[in-house]
């Protein structure tokens, strides 16, 4: 049975009874303002997996706009990865391409070692790479595809965090991409949904694991987002109506999801850990 943390004193014992000016009598006074900065991620180094296109690309570009040095990790699409790098550099940021299959533990170690040797630091880890292989019947999900989906979607995240741990310092942020399907399920994406559920649990456990080190761990659970994964994996009739079932009646754009990652990665999200943000077009879920 896990022992509860014993509460420790964080401020002087006090009771403020004045009806006016109570806050000014508090020690210390509550904080209402942050130091204004033009770049929320200035000087930070961010590693983003699956950053050649889709949500990963949008996150890379937004992070670049906010002053981060961006490491774009991708598996095989050189054309898309080069395009992301070009856009990031056009924002005045440093961009590094690393072509690796993150489902392999040795590759995750190689990525982190290269980044830390190059920059001497690692501040933000975005675990975003994923695949999905829709099947209408449970019997049609092959062992090969089941294992591949877990390898890319879940084990890659585990291996990346494992490799990054020695280099993460207080103030670092880990953000994992999960999905709305982790909460409501998907009959046509049984294995994919299972990986996304595992990521939610992994995120919550990691947040507890890293809490005393001052490292925050959160996740983003997008709903239907218009990315290359959609026309690549769904039949044309489903693609034509993709996202129409949401309360907003449309699919989201990658840029609309990227802002959730920025919030969690920056000082704006400094009191968030073990949480999941839900850019999903208004669908109400338990989470």
RAVENVEN-V914964 format. One line per field, one symbol per residue. burial: + if it has 16 or more other ideal C-beta (glycine too) atoms within 10 Angstrom, else -. A space follows every 10 residues. Layout:
BEGIN
burial->???
END
This chain:
BEGIN
burial->---------- ---------- ---------- ---------+ +--+++++++ ++++++++++ ++++++++++ +++++----+ +--++--+-- +-+-++++-+ +++---++-- ++--++--+- -+++++++++ +++++----- +----+--++ ++++++++++ +-+++-++-- -+++++++++ +++--+--++ ++++++++++ -+++-++--+ ----++++++ +++++++-++ ---+------ -++--+---- ++-+-+++-+ ++++++--+- -+++++++++ +-----+
END
